[in-house]
Amino acid sequence: MSKLKVTQIKSTVGTKHMHRETVRSLGLKRIGDTVVKEDRPEFRGMVRTVAHLVTVEEVD
């Protein structure tokens, strides 16, 4: 199964509460943090919600 490499590129200050919670649930704490998650629909939806705050790369 492929994986997604998610990196936070913008701050969550001034964003909606649910966007902050979504970034935290992805495992990101600060700008520059990177996590690798399995490519599942749940994570795709979370990333789509905060797409303006993160970058995504597909990793094999």
C-alpha positions as CSV (number, residue, x, y, z in Angstrom):
1,M,0.0,0.0,0.0
2,S,1.3,3.5,-0.9
3,K,1.9,6.1,1.7
4,L,1.4,9.9,2.0
5,K,4.1,12.2,3.3
6,V,2.3,15.2,4.8
7,T,4.3,18.4,5.7
8,Q,2.9,21.4,7.5
9,I,3.9,24.6,5.6
10,K,1.6,27.2,7.3
11,S,0.6,28.1,10.8
12,T,-2.7,27.2,12.2
13,V,-3.0,30.5,14.1
14,G,-6.1,32.3,12.9
15,T,-7.7,29.3,11.3
16,K,-10.9,27.6,12.2
17,H,-10.9,25.4,15.3
18,M,-11.7,22.2,13.3
19,H,-8.7,22.9,11.0
20,R,-6.4,23.2,14.0
21,E,-7.8,19.9,15.3
22,T,-7.4,18.2,12.0
23,V,-3.8,19.2,11.7
24,R,-3.2,17.9,15.3
25,S,-4.9,14.6,14.5
26,L,-2.6,14.2,11.5
27,G,0.3,14.3,14.0
28,L,1.6,17.7,13.0
29,K,2.6,20.2,15.7
30,R,4.5,23.0,14.1
31,I,5.6,24.3,10.7
32,G,8.1,22.0,9.0
33,D,6.8,18.8,10.8
34,T,6.4,15.8,8.5
35,V,4.5,12.6,9.0
36,V,4.1,9.5,6.8
37,K,0.6,8.0,6.8
38,E,-1.0,5.2,4.9
39,D,-2.9,6.3,1.8
40,R,-6.5,5.7,3.1
41,P,-9.7,7.6,2.4
42,E,-9.8,8.8,6.0
43,F,-6.4,10.5,5.7
44,R,-7.1,11.8,2.2
45,G,-10.2,13.6,3.5
46,M,-8.3,15.1,6.4
47,V,-5.6,16.3,4.1
48,R,-8.2,17.8,1.7
49,T,-9.7,19.7,4.6
50,V,-6.4,21.4,5.5
51,A,-4.9,21.5,2.0
52,H,-4.1,25.2,2.4
53,L,-1.9,24.4,5.4
54,V,0.0,21.3,4.2
55,T,1.8,19.8,1.3
56,V,1.4,16.1,0.3
57,E,3.7,13.8,-1.5
58,E,3.1,10.1,-2.4
59,V,5.8,7.8,-1.1
60,D,6.2,4.1,-2.0
